[in-house]
């Protein structure tokens, strides 16, 4: 069974901007959980969030993630 965090990271792994709504729908989490997930990523500089509530992984974290996760 894949965790919801792993599903969200898989979605974000393309390096593109994704809305919290898109993350919420695909990962099947509520709005609060999507915001908390985005806040967690931002707190540790794993992702940036724009003024439209879209999230994108930072290049540094994306490089780390892609180096350590099998495609």
PQR file with spaces between the fields and no chain letter, atoms N, CA, C, O and H, PARSE charges and radii, in Angstrom:
ATOM       1  N    UNK     1       0.839   -1.169    0.000 -0.4000 1.5000
ATOM       2  CA   UNK     1       0.000    0.000    0.000 -0.0000 2.0000
ATOM       3  C    UNK     1       0.894    1.247    0.000  0.5500 1.7000
ATOM       4  O    UNK     1       1.800    1.366    0.825 -0.5500 1.4000
ATOM       5  N    UNK     2       0.639    2.154   -0.911 -0.4000 1.5000
ATOM       6  CA   UNK     2       1.400    3.387   -1.019 -0.0000 2.0000
ATOM       7  C    UNK     2       0.804    4.436   -0.088  0.5500 1.7000
ATOM       8  O    UNK     2      -0.414    4.599   -0.020 -0.5500 1.4000
ATOM       9  H    UNK     2      -0.097    2.058   -1.581  0.4000 1.0000
ATOM      10  N    UNK     3       1.669    5.141    0.626 -0.4000 1.5000
ATOM      11  CA   UNK     3       1.180    6.179    1.529 -0.0000 2.0000
ATOM      12  C    UNK     3       0.686    7.385    0.735  0.5500 1.7000
ATOM      13  O    UNK     3       1.055    7.587   -0.422 -0.5500 1.4000
ATOM      14  H    UNK     3       2.658    5.008    0.571  0.4000 1.0000
ATOM      15  N    UNK     4      -0.147    8.168    1.381 -0.4000 1.5000
ATOM      16  CA   UNK     4      -0.676    9.368    0.739 -0.0000 2.0000
ATOM      17  C    UNK     4       0.438   10.376    0.474  0.5500 1.7000
ATOM      18  O    UNK     4       0.408   11.091   -0.528 -0.5500 1.4000
ATOM      19  H    UNK     4      -0.447    8.004    2.321  0.4000 1.0000
ATOM      20  N    UNK     5       1.417   10.432    1.370 -0.4000 1.5000
ATOM      21  CA   UNK     5       2.537   11.337    1.154 -0.0000 2.0000
ATOM      22  C    UNK     5       3.331   10.905   -0.078  0.5500 1.7000
ATOM      23  O    UNK     5       3.759   11.747   -0.868 -0.5500 1.4000
ATOM      24  H    UNK     5       1.441    9.851    2.184  0.4000 1.0000
ATOM      25  N    UNK     6       3.528    9.609   -0.243 -0.4000 1.5000
ATOM      26  CA   UNK     6       4.245    9.102   -1.416 -0.0000 2.0000
ATOM      27  C    UNK     6       3.482    9.416   -2.696  0.5500 1.7000
ATOM      28  O    UNK     6       4.087    9.756   -3.713 -0.5500 1.4000
ATOM      29  H    UNK     6       3.181    8.924    0.398  0.4000 1.0000
ATOM      30  N    UNK     7       2.161    9.304   -2.654 -0.4000 1.5000
ATOM      31  CA   UNK     7       1.348    9.641   -3.832 -0.0000 2.0000
ATOM      32  C    UNK     7       1.477   11.119   -4.170  0.5500 1.7000
ATOM      33  O    UNK     7       1.601   11.481   -5.340 -0.5500 1.4000
ATOM      34  H    UNK     7       1.669    9.027   -1.828  0.4000 1.0000
ATOM      35  N    UNK     8       1.448   11.972   -3.154 -0.4000 1.5000
ATOM      36  CA   UNK     8       1.570   13.412   -3.384 -0.0000 2.0000
ATOM      37  C    UNK     8       2.945   13.751   -3.950  0.5500 1.7000
ATOM      38  O    UNK     8       3.056   14.559   -4.872 -0.5500 1.4000
ATOM      39  H    UNK     8       1.348   11.678   -2.204  0.4000 1.0000
ATOM      40  N    UNK     9       3.982   13.142   -3.406 -0.4000 1.5000
ATOM      41  CA   UNK     9       5.329   13.397   -3.920 -0.0000 2.0000
ATOM      42  C    UNK     9       5.481   12.887   -5.352  0.5500 1.7000
ATOM      43  O    UNK     9       6.170   13.503   -6.166 -0.5500 1.4000
ATOM      44  H    UNK     9       3.892   12.486   -2.657  0.4000 1.0000
ATOM      45  N    UNK    10       4.846   11.776   -5.651 -0.4000 1.5000
ATOM      46  CA   UNK    10       4.877   11.253   -7.023 -0.0000 2.0000
ATOM      47  C    UNK    10       4.238   12.255   -7.980  0.5500 1.7000
ATOM      48  O    UNK    10       4.741   12.472   -9.082 -0.5500 1.4000
ATOM      49  H    UNK    10       4.287   11.275   -4.990  0.4000 1.0000
ATOM      50  N    UNK    11       3.146   12.856   -7.567 -0.4000 1.5000
ATOM      51  CA   UNK    11       2.477   13.875   -8.382 -0.0000 2.0000
ATOM      52  C    UNK    11       3.400   15.074   -8.593  0.5500 1.7000
ATOM      53  O    UNK    11       3.519   15.578   -9.710 -0.5500 1.4000
ATOM      54  H    UNK    11       2.737   12.680   -6.672  0.4000 1.0000
ATOM      55  N    UNK    12       4.043   15.525   -7.539 -0.4000 1.5000
ATOM      56  CA   UNK    12       4.883   16.718   -7.601 -0.0000 2.0000
ATOM      57  C    UNK    12       6.245   16.471   -8.243  0.5500 1.7000
ATOM      58  O    UNK    12       6.955   17.419   -8.576 -0.5500 1.4000
ATOM      59  H    UNK    12       3.947   15.115   -6.631  0.4000 1.0000
ATOM      60  N    UNK    13       6.599   15.240   -8.412 -0.4000 1.5000
ATOM      61  CA   UNK    13       7.923   14.876   -8.918 -0.0000 2.0000
ATOM      62  C    UNK    13       8.207   15.382  -10.333  0.5500 1.7000
ATOM      63  O    UNK    13       9.360   15.395  -10.763 -0.5500 1.4000
ATOM      64  H    UNK    13       6.022   14.470   -8.142  0.4000 1.0000
ATOM      65  N    UNK    14       7.173   15.795  -11.056 -0.4000 1.5000
ATOM      66  CA   UNK    14       7.400   16.297  -12.411 -0.0000 2.0000
ATOM      67  C    UNK    14       7.980   17.714  -12.427  0.5500 1.7000
ATOM      68  O    UNK    14       8.352   18.225  -13.484 -0.5500 1.4000
ATOM      69  H    UNK    14       6.236   15.784  -10.707  0.4000 1.0000
ATOM      70  N    UNK    15       8.056   18.351  -11.239 -0.4000 1.5000
ATOM      71  CA   UNK    15       8.655   19.680  -11.149 -0.0000 2.0000
ATOM      72  C    UNK    15       7.750   20.811  -11.578  0.5500 1.7000
ATOM      73  O    UNK    15       8.174   21.967  -11.588 -0.5500 1.4000
ATOM      74  H    UNK    15       7.754   17.936  -10.381  0.4000 1.0000
ATOM      75  N    UNK    16       6.524   20.511  -11.929 -0.4000 1.5000
ATOM      76  CA   UNK    16       5.560   21.528  -12.363 -0.0000 2.0000
ATOM      77  C    UNK    16       4.757   22.047  -11.172  0.5500 1.7000
ATOM      78  O    UNK    16       4.779   21.458  -10.091 -0.5500 1.4000
ATOM      79  H    UNK    16       6.180   19.573  -11.920  0.4000 1.0000
ATOM      80  N    UNK    17       4.050   23.154  -11.385 -0.4000 1.5000
ATOM      81  CA   UNK    17       3.158   23.695  -10.362 -0.0000 2.0000
ATOM      82  C    UNK    17       1.883   22.872  -10.316  0.5500 1.7000
ATOM      83  O    UNK    17       1.320   22.531  -11.356 -0.5500 1.4000
ATOM      84  H    UNK    17       4.033   23.632  -12.263  0.4000 1.0000
ATOM      85  N    UNK    18       1.426   22.553   -9.111 -0.4000 1.5000
ATOM      86  CA   UNK    18       0.184   21.807   -8.914 -0.0000 2.0000
ATOM      87  C    UNK    18      -0.640   22.509   -7.840  0.5500 1.7000
ATOM      88  O    UNK    18      -0.113   22.910   -6.803 -0.5500 1.4000
ATOM      89  H    UNK    18       1.883   22.831   -8.266  0.4000 1.0000
ATOM      90  N    UNK    19      -1.927   22.653   -8.097 -0.4000 1.5000
ATOM      91  CA   UNK    19      -2.795   23.320   -7.129 -0.0000 2.0000
ATOM      92  C    UNK    19      -3.065   22.394   -5.941  0.5500 1.7000
ATOM      93  O    UNK    19      -3.003   21.170   -6.055 -0.5500 1.4000
ATOM      94  H    UNK    19      -2.355   22.327   -8.940  0.4000 1.0000
ATOM      95  N    UNK    20      -3.362   23.011   -4.808 -0.4000 1.5000
ATOM      96  CA   UNK    20      -3.732   22.218   -3.633 -0.0000 2.0000
ATOM      97  C    UNK    20      -4.979   21.401   -3.931  0.5500 1.7000
ATOM      98  O    UNK    20      -5.120   20.279   -3.445 -0.5500 1.4000
ATOM      99  H    UNK    20      -3.412   24.006   -4.716  0.4000 1.0000
ATOM     100  N    UNK    21      -5.875   21.953   -4.721 -0.4000 1.5000
ATOM     101  CA   UNK    21      -7.096   21.231   -5.095 -0.0000 2.0000
ATOM     102  C    UNK    21      -6.756   19.965   -5.881  0.5500 1.7000
ATOM     103  O    UNK    21      -7.334   18.906   -5.637 -0.5500 1.4000
ATOM     104  H    UNK    21      -5.761   22.865   -5.116  0.4000 1.0000
ATOM     105  N    UNK    22      -5.831   20.072   -6.812 -0.4000 1.5000
ATOM     106  CA   UNK    22      -5.409   18.905   -7.602 -0.0000 2.0000
ATOM     107  C    UNK    22      -4.782   17.846   -6.690  0.5500 1.7000
ATOM     108  O    UNK    22      -5.085   16.658   -6.800 -0.5500 1.4000
ATOM     109  H    UNK    22      -5.361   20.932   -7.011  0.4000 1.0000
ATOM     110  N    UNK    23      -3.913   18.293   -5.797 -0.4000 1.5000
ATOM     111  CA   UNK    23      -3.283   17.360   -4.856 -0.0000 2.0000
ATOM     112  C    UNK    23      -4.345   16.693   -4.003  0.5500 1.7000
ATOM     113  O    UNK    23      -4.329   15.477   -3.806 -0.5500 1.4000
ATOM     114  H    UNK    23      -3.667   19.258   -5.708  0.4000 1.0000
ATOM     115  N    UNK    24      -5.267   17.499   -3.500 -0.4000 1.5000
ATOM     116  CA   UNK    24      -6.336   16.988   -2.638 -0.0000 2.0000
ATOM     117  C    UNK    24      -7.159   15.919   -3.351  0.5500 1.7000
ATOM     118  O    UNK    24      -7.445   14.868   -2.777 -0.5500 1.4000
ATOM     119  H    UNK    24      -5.280   18.486   -3.660  0.4000 1.0000
ATOM     120  N    UNK    25      -7.532   16.179   -4.572 -0.4000 1.5000
ATOM     121  CA   UNK    25      -8.367   15.235   -5.321 -0.0000 2.0000
ATOM     122  C    UNK    25      -7.622   13.948   -5.674  0.5500 1.7000
ATOM     123  O    UNK    25      -8.160   12.854   -5.500 -0.5500 1.4000
ATOM     124  H    UNK    25      -7.300   17.032   -5.038  0.4000 1.0000
ATOM     125  N    UNK    26      -6.412   14.070   -6.159 -0.4000 1.5000
ATOM     126  CA   UNK    26      -5.665   12.888   -6.602 -0.0000 2.0000
ATOM     127  C    UNK    26      -5.251   12.012   -5.423  0.5500 1.7000
ATOM     128  O    UNK    26      -5.320   10.785   -5.497 -0.5500 1.4000
ATOM     129  H    UNK    26      -5.975   14.958   -6.300  0.4000 1.0000
ATOM     130  N    UNK    27      -4.825   12.646   -4.345 -0.4000 1.5000
ATOM     131  CA   UNK    27      -4.329   11.894   -3.190 -0.0000 2.0000
ATOM     132  C    UNK    27      -5.476   11.485   -2.260  0.5500 1.7000
ATOM     133  O    UNK    27      -5.297   10.655   -1.369 -0.5500 1.4000
ATOM     134  H    UNK    27      -4.770   13.643   -4.285  0.4000 1.0000
ATOM     135  N    UNK    28      -6.648   12.073   -2.476 -0.4000 1.5000
ATOM     136  CA   UNK    28      -7.839   11.795   -1.661 -0.0000 2.0000
ATOM     137  C    UNK    28      -7.630   12.181   -0.202  0.5500 1.7000
ATOM     138  O    UNK    28      -7.772   11.367    0.711 -0.5500 1.4000
ATOM     139  H    UNK    28      -6.794   12.748   -3.200  0.4000 1.0000
ATOM     140  N    UNK    29      -7.283   13.472   -0.015 -0.4000 1.5000
ATOM     141  CA   UNK    29      -7.160   14.044    1.316 -0.0000 2.0000
ATOM     142  C    UNK    29      -8.055   15.281    1.378  0.5500 1.7000
ATOM     143  O    UNK    29      -8.497   15.792    0.349 -0.5500 1.4000
ATOM     144  H    UNK    29      -7.167   14.133   -0.756  0.4000 1.0000
ATOM     145  N    UNK    30      -8.311   15.749    2.586 -0.4000 1.5000
ATOM     146  CA   UNK    30      -9.157   16.933    2.703 -0.0000 2.0000
ATOM     147  C    UNK    30      -8.330   18.210    2.550  0.5500 1.7000
ATOM     148  O    UNK    30      -7.104   18.162    2.459 -0.5500 1.4000
ATOM     149  H    UNK    30      -7.951   15.333    3.421  0.4000 1.0000
ATOM     150  N    UNK    31      -9.016   19.341    2.524 -0.4000 1.5000
ATOM     151  CA   UNK    31      -8.351   20.626    2.296 -0.0000 2.0000
ATOM     152  C    UNK    31      -7.320   20.930    3.382  0.5500 1.7000
ATOM     153  O    UNK    31      -6.225   21.407    3.084 -0.5500 1.4000
ATOM     154  H    UNK    31     -10.013   19.380    2.599  0.4000 1.0000
ATOM     155  N    UNK    32      -7.665   20.659    4.625 -0.4000 1.5000
ATOM     156  CA   UNK    32      -6.745   20.897    5.740 -0.0000 2.0000
ATOM     157  C    UNK    32      -5.464   20.077    5.557  0.5500 1.7000
ATOM     158  O    UNK    32      -4.363   20.598    5.731 -0.5500 1.4000
ATOM     159  H    UNK    32      -8.555   20.271    4.867  0.4000 1.0000
ATOM     160  N    UNK    33      -5.607   18.810    5.211 -0.4000 1.5000
ATOM     161  CA   UNK    33      -4.436   17.945    5.031 -0.0000 2.0000
ATOM     162  C    UNK    33      -3.562   18.430    3.876  0.5500 1.7000
ATOM     163  O    UNK    33      -2.335   18.378    3.967 -0.5500 1.4000
ATOM     164  H    UNK    33      -6.502   18.387    5.069  0.4000 1.0000
ATOM     165  N    UNK    34      -4.179   18.899    2.796 -0.4000 1.5000
ATOM     166  CA   UNK    34      -3.412   19.409    1.653 -0.0000 2.0000
ATOM     167  C    UNK    34      -2.613   20.645    2.064  0.5500 1.7000
ATOM     168  O    UNK    34      -1.451   20.788    1.684 -0.5500 1.4000
ATOM     169  H    UNK    34      -5.175   18.941    2.723  0.4000 1.0000
ATOM     170  N    UNK    35      -3.231   21.532    2.836 -0.4000 1.5000
ATOM     171  CA   UNK    35      -2.532   22.735    3.298 -0.0000 2.0000
ATOM     172  C    UNK    35      -1.401   22.377    4.255  0.5500 1.7000
ATOM     173  O    UNK    35      -0.321   22.964    4.184 -0.5500 1.4000
ATOM     174  H    UNK    35      -4.175   21.415    3.144  0.4000 1.0000
ATOM     175  N    UNK    36      -1.636   21.435    5.136 -0.4000 1.5000
ATOM     176  CA   UNK    36      -0.602   20.995    6.069 -0.0000 2.0000
ATOM     177  C    UNK    36       0.570   20.349    5.326  0.5500 1.7000
ATOM     178  O    UNK    36       1.729   20.573    5.673 -0.5500 1.4000
ATOM     179  H    UNK    36      -2.513   20.958    5.193  0.4000 1.0000
ATOM     180  N    UNK    37       0.266   19.557    4.316 -0.4000 1.5000
ATOM     181  CA   UNK    37       1.301   18.927    3.508 -0.0000 2.0000
ATOM     182  C    UNK    37       2.157   19.995    2.826  0.5500 1.7000
ATOM     183  O    UNK    37       3.385   19.923    2.858 -0.5500 1.4000
ATOM     184  H    UNK    37      -0.676   19.375    4.034  0.4000 1.0000
ATOM     185  N    UNK    38       1.507   20.988    2.209 -0.4000 1.5000
ATOM     186  CA   UNK    38       2.227   22.069    1.544 -0.0000 2.0000
ATOM     187  C    UNK    38       3.050   22.874    2.544  0.5500 1.7000
ATOM     188  O    UNK    38       4.176   23.273    2.247 -0.5500 1.4000
ATOM     189  H    UNK    38       0.509   21.048    2.184  0.4000 1.0000
ATOM     190  N    UNK    39       2.494   23.110    3.716 -0.4000 1.5000
ATOM     191  CA   UNK    39       3.220   23.849    4.754 -0.0000 2.0000
ATOM     192  C    UNK    39       4.446   23.080    5.226  0.5500 1.7000
ATOM     193  O    UNK    39       5.511   23.665    5.422 -0.5500 1.4000
ATOM     194  H    UNK    39       1.579   22.786    3.958  0.4000 1.0000
ATOM     195  N    UNK    40       4.299   21.781    5.406 -0.4000 1.5000
ATOM     196  CA   UNK    40       5.420   20.931    5.801 -0.0000 2.0000
ATOM     197  C    UNK    40       6.538   21.011    4.762  0.5500 1.7000
ATOM     198  O    UNK    40       7.704   21.196    5.111 -0.5500 1.4000
ATOM     199  H    UNK    40       3.433   21.306    5.247  0.4000 1.0000
ATOM     200  N    UNK    41       6.179   20.871    3.496 -0.4000 1.5000
ATOM     201  CA   UNK    41       7.191   20.931    2.441 -0.0000 2.0000
ATOM     202  C    UNK    41       7.877   22.291    2.423  0.5500 1.7000
ATOM     203  O    UNK    41       9.092   22.374    2.245 -0.5500 1.4000
ATOM     204  H    UNK    41       5.232   20.720    3.213  0.4000 1.0000
ATOM     205  N    UNK    42       7.103   23.352    2.608 -0.4000 1.5000
ATOM     206  CA   UNK    42       7.668   24.693    2.615 -0.0000 2.0000
ATOM     207  C    UNK    42       8.559   24.953    3.811  0.5500 1.7000
ATOM     208  O    UNK    42       9.591   25.614    3.690 -0.5500 1.4000
ATOM     209  H    UNK    42       6.116   23.284    2.753  0.4000 1.0000
ATOM     210  N    UNK    43       8.166   24.436    4.969 -0.4000 1.5000
ATOM     211  CA   UNK    43       8.926   24.648    6.199 -0.0000 2.0000
ATOM     212  C    UNK    43      10.349   24.123    6.089  0.5500 1.7000
ATOM     213  O    UNK    43      11.277   24.709    6.646 -0.5500 1.4000
ATOM     214  H    UNK    43       7.328   23.899    5.067  0.4000 1.0000
ATOM     215  N    UNK    44      10.517   23.038    5.384 -0.4000 1.5000
ATOM     216  CA   UNK    44      11.834   22.421    5.236 -0.0000 2.0000
ATOM     217  C    UNK    44      12.484   22.735    3.891  0.5500 1.7000
ATOM     218  O    UNK    44      13.472   22.108    3.508 -0.5500 1.4000
ATOM     219  H    UNK    44       9.763   22.562    4.931  0.4000 1.0000
ATOM     220  N    UNK    45      11.916   23.716    3.175 -0.4000 1.5000
ATOM     221  CA   UNK    45      12.439   24.148    1.879 -0.0000 2.0000
ATOM     222  C    UNK    45      12.444   23.009    0.862  0.5500 1.7000
ATOM     223  O    UNK    45      13.328   22.927    0.010 -0.5500 1.4000
ATOM     224  H    UNK    45      11.114   24.225    3.486  0.4000 1.0000
ATOM     225  N    UNK    46      11.451   22.139    0.962 -0.4000 1.5000
ATOM     226  CA   UNK    46      11.293   21.065   -0.016 -0.0000 2.0000
ATOM     227  C    UNK    46      10.433   21.525   -1.192  0.5500 1.7000
ATOM     228  O    UNK    46      10.494   20.943   -2.275 -0.5500 1.4000
ATOM     229  H    UNK    46      10.732   22.206    1.654  0.4000 1.0000
ATOM     230  N    UNK    47       9.632   22.572   -0.975 -0.4000 1.5000
ATOM     231  CA   UNK    47       8.734   23.066   -2.016 -0.0000 2.0000
ATOM     232  C    UNK    47       8.482   24.547   -1.827  0.5500 1.7000
ATOM     233  O    UNK    47       8.682   25.100   -0.745 -0.5500 1.4000
ATOM     234  H    UNK    47       9.583   23.044   -0.095  0.4000 1.0000
ATOM     235  N    UNK    48       8.041   25.177   -2.902 -0.4000 1.5000
ATOM     236  CA   UNK    48       7.612   26.566   -2.831 -0.0000 2.0000
ATOM     237  C    UNK    48       6.130   26.610   -3.152  0.5500 1.7000
ATOM     238  O    UNK    48       5.596   25.741   -3.842 -0.5500 1.4000
ATOM     239  H    UNK    48       7.878   24.728   -3.781  0.4000 1.0000
ATOM     240  N    UNK    49       5.477   27.643   -2.637 -0.4000 1.5000
ATOM     241  CA   UNK    49       4.035   27.816   -2.834 -0.0000 2.0000
ATOM     242  C    UNK    49       3.814   29.224   -3.361  0.5500 1.7000
ATOM     243  O    UNK    49       4.340   30.187   -2.803 -0.5500 1.4000
ATOM     244  H    UNK    49       5.910   28.349   -2.077  0.4000 1.0000
ATOM     245  N    UNK    50       3.040   29.350   -4.429 -0.4000 1.5000
ATOM     246  CA   UNK    50       2.820   30.674   -5.001 -0.0000 2.0000
ATOM     247  C    UNK    50       1.561   31.321   -4.418  0.5500 1.7000
ATOM     248  O    UNK    50       0.892   30.742   -3.563 -0.5500 1.4000
ATOM     249  H    UNK    50       2.612   28.568   -4.882  0.4000 1.0000
ATOM     250  N    UNK    51       1.255   32.515   -4.890 -0.4000 1.5000
ATOM     251  CA   UNK    51       0.110   33.268   -4.361 -0.0000 2.0000
ATOM     252  C    UNK    51      -1.231   32.669   -4.766  0.5500 1.7000
ATOM     253  O    UNK    51      -2.271   33.079   -4.250 -0.5500 1.4000
ATOM     254  H    UNK    51       1.799   32.986   -5.584  0.4000 1.0000
ATOM     255  N    UNK    52      -1.221   31.707   -5.680 -0.4000 1.5000
ATOM     256  CA   UNK    52      -2.459   31.050   -6.131 -0.0000 2.0000
ATOM     257  C    UNK    52      -2.625   29.667   -5.491  0.5500 1.7000
ATOM     258  O    UNK    52      -3.417   28.851   -5.962 -0.5500 1.4000
ATOM     259  H    UNK    52      -0.376   31.374   -6.099  0.4000 1.0000
ATOM     260  N    UNK    53      -1.875   29.413   -4.418 -0.4000 1.5000
ATOM     261  CA   UNK    53      -1.915   28.132   -3.711 -0.0000 2.0000
ATOM     262  C    UNK    53      -1.500   26.961   -4.588  0.5500 1.7000
ATOM     263  O    UNK    53      -2.061   25.868   -4.503 -0.5500 1.4000
ATOM     264  H    UNK    53      -1.231   30.076   -4.035  0.4000 1.0000
ATOM     265  N    UNK    54      -0.515   27.209   -5.422 -0.4000 1.5000
ATOM     266  CA   UNK    54       0.078   26.124   -6.201 -0.0000 2.0000
ATOM     267  C    UNK    54       1.423   25.785   -5.580  0.5500 1.7000
ATOM     268  O    UNK    54       2.116   26.652   -5.047 -0.5500 1.4000
ATOM     269  H    UNK    54      -0.059   28.096   -5.491  0.4000 1.0000
ATOM     270  N    UNK    55       1.776   24.514   -5.657 -0.4000 1.5000
ATOM     271  CA   UNK    55       2.977   23.998   -5.015 -0.0000 2.0000
ATOM     272  C    UNK    55       3.887   23.376   -6.067  0.5500 1.7000
ATOM     273  O    UNK    55       3.426   22.736   -7.012 -0.5500 1.4000
ATOM     274  H    UNK    55       1.213   23.810   -6.089  0.4000 1.0000
ATOM     275  N    UNK    56       5.194   23.579   -5.879 -0.4000 1.5000
ATOM     276  CA   UNK    56       6.187   22.957   -6.758 -0.0000 2.0000
ATOM     277  C    UNK    56       7.389   22.598   -5.905  0.5500 1.7000
ATOM     278  O    UNK    56       7.810   23.383   -5.056 -0.5500 1.4000
ATOM     279  H    UNK    56       5.568   24.099   -5.111  0.4000 1.0000
ATOM     280  N    UNK    57       7.944   21.413   -6.127 -0.4000 1.5000
ATOM     281  CA   UNK    57       9.120   21.000   -5.383 -0.0000 2.0000
ATOM     282  C    UNK    57      10.309   21.872   -5.774  0.5500 1.7000
ATOM     283  O    UNK    57      10.433   22.289   -6.926 -0.5500 1.4000
ATOM     284  H    UNK    57       7.602   20.775   -6.817  0.4000 1.0000
ATOM     285  N    UNK    58      11.182   22.144   -4.805 -0.4000 1.5000
ATOM     286  CA   UNK    58      12.398   22.890   -5.107 -0.0000 2.0000
ATOM     287  C    UNK    58      13.335   21.988   -5.905  0.5500 1.7000
ATOM     288  O    UNK    58      13.274   20.762   -5.804 -0.5500 1.4000
ATOM     289  H    UNK    58      11.081   21.806   -3.869  0.4000 1.0000
ATOM     290  N    UNK    59      14.187   22.606   -6.684 -0.4000 1.5000
ATOM     291  CA   UNK    59      15.122   21.826   -7.489 -0.0000 2.0000
ATOM     292  C    UNK    59      16.006   20.952   -6.595  0.5500 1.7000
ATOM     293  O    UNK    59      16.275   19.795   -6.918 -0.5500 1.4000
ATOM     294  H    UNK    59      14.236   23.601   -6.766  0.4000 1.0000
ATOM     295  N    UNK    60      16.447   21.505   -5.488 -0.4000 1.5000
ATOM     296  CA   UNK    60      17.316   20.758   -4.573 -0.0000 2.0000
ATOM     297  C    UNK    60      16.627   19.494   -4.052  0.5500 1.7000
ATOM     298  O    UNK    60      17.221   18.416   -4.042 -0.5500 1.4000
ATOM     299  H    UNK    60      16.229   22.445   -5.226  0.4000 1.0000
ATOM     300  N    UNK    61      15.380   19.636   -3.621 -0.4000 1.5000
ATOM     301  CA   UNK    61      14.656   18.471   -3.111 -0.0000 2.0000
ATOM     302  C    UNK    61      14.304   17.513   -4.241  0.5500 1.7000
ATOM     303  O    UNK    61      14.361   16.295   -4.068 -0.5500 1.4000
ATOM     304  H    UNK    61      14.898   20.513   -3.629  0.4000 1.0000
ATOM     305  N    UNK    62      13.947   18.052   -5.381 -0.4000 1.5000
ATOM     306  CA   UNK    62      13.615   17.213   -6.531 -0.0000 2.0000
ATOM     307  C    UNK    62      14.818   16.373   -6.946  0.5500 1.7000
ATOM     308  O    UNK    62      14.676   15.190   -7.254 -0.5500 1.4000
ATOM     309  H    UNK    62      13.902   19.041   -5.522  0.4000 1.0000
ATOM     310  N    UNK    63      16.000   16.983   -6.953 -0.4000 1.5000
ATOM     311  CA   UNK    63      17.221   16.223   -7.278 -0.0000 2.0000
ATOM     312  C    UNK    63      17.445   15.108   -6.262  0.5500 1.7000
ATOM     313  O    UNK    63      17.773   13.982   -6.635 -0.5500 1.4000
ATOM     314  H    UNK    63      16.116   17.944   -6.703  0.4000 1.0000
ATOM     315  N    UNK    64      17.269   15.417   -4.991 -0.4000 1.5000
ATOM     316  CA   UNK    64      17.445   14.435   -3.940 -0.0000 2.0000
ATOM     317  C    UNK    64      16.417   13.305   -4.076  0.5500 1.7000
ATOM     318  O    UNK    64      16.753   12.126   -3.963 -0.5500 1.4000
ATOM     319  H    UNK    64      17.002   16.332   -4.688  0.4000 1.0000
ATOM     320  N    UNK    65      15.182   13.681   -4.316 -0.4000 1.5000
ATOM     321  CA   UNK    65      14.112   12.699   -4.448 -0.0000 2.0000
ATOM     322  C    UNK    65      14.343   11.783   -5.639  0.5500 1.7000
ATOM     323  O    UNK    65      14.199   10.566   -5.523 -0.5500 1.4000
ATOM     324  H    UNK    65      14.909   14.639   -4.408  0.4000 1.0000
ATOM     325  N    UNK    66      14.690   12.342   -6.756 -0.4000 1.5000
ATOM     326  CA   UNK    66      14.893   11.541   -7.974 -0.0000 2.0000
ATOM     327  C    UNK    66      16.121   10.657   -7.874  0.5500 1.7000
ATOM     328  O    UNK    66      16.162    9.592   -8.490 -0.5500 1.4000
ATOM     329  H    UNK    66      14.807   13.331   -6.850  0.4000 1.0000
ATOM     330  N    UNK    67      17.124   11.075   -7.112 -0.4000 1.5000
ATOM     331  CA   UNK    67      18.321   10.264   -6.939 -0.0000 2.0000
ATOM     332  C    UNK    67      18.067    9.053   -6.052  0.5500 1.7000
ATOM     333  O    UNK    67      18.795    8.063   -6.126 -0.5500 1.4000
ATOM     334  H    UNK    67      17.091   11.941   -6.611  0.4000 1.0000
ATOM     335  N    UNK    68      17.031    9.131   -5.207 -0.4000 1.5000
ATOM     336  CA   UNK    68      16.805    8.087   -4.204 -0.0000 2.0000
ATOM     337  C    UNK    68      15.538    7.283   -4.392  0.5500 1.7000
ATOM     338  O    UNK    68      15.236    6.414   -3.575 -0.5500 1.4000
ATOM     339  H    UNK    68      16.440    9.935   -5.148  0.4000 1.0000
ATOM     340  N    UNK    69      14.790    7.551   -5.449 -0.4000 1.5000
ATOM     341  CA   UNK    69      13.540    6.827   -5.678 -0.0000 2.0000
ATOM     342  C    UNK    69      13.597    6.180   -7.049  0.5500 1.7000
ATOM     343  O    UNK    69      13.885    6.836   -8.050 -0.5500 1.4000
ATOM     344  H    UNK    69      15.035    8.257   -6.113  0.4000 1.0000
ATOM     345  N    UNK    70      13.325    4.913   -7.080 -0.4000 1.5000
ATOM     346  CA   UNK    70      13.313    4.194   -8.360 -0.0000 2.0000
ATOM     347  C    UNK    70      12.154    4.678   -9.215  0.5500 1.7000
ATOM     348  O    UNK    70      11.049    4.901   -8.722 -0.5500 1.4000
ATOM     349  H    UNK    70      13.092    4.380   -6.267  0.4000 1.0000
ATOM     350  N    UNK    71      12.422    4.835  -10.496 -0.4000 1.5000
ATOM     351  CA   UNK    71      11.385    5.287  -11.430 -0.0000 2.0000
ATOM     352  C    UNK    71      10.593    4.116  -11.931  0.5500 1.7000
ATOM     353  O    UNK    71       9.672    4.290  -12.729 -0.5500 1.4000
ATOM     354  H    UNK    71      13.320    4.654  -10.898  0.4000 1.0000
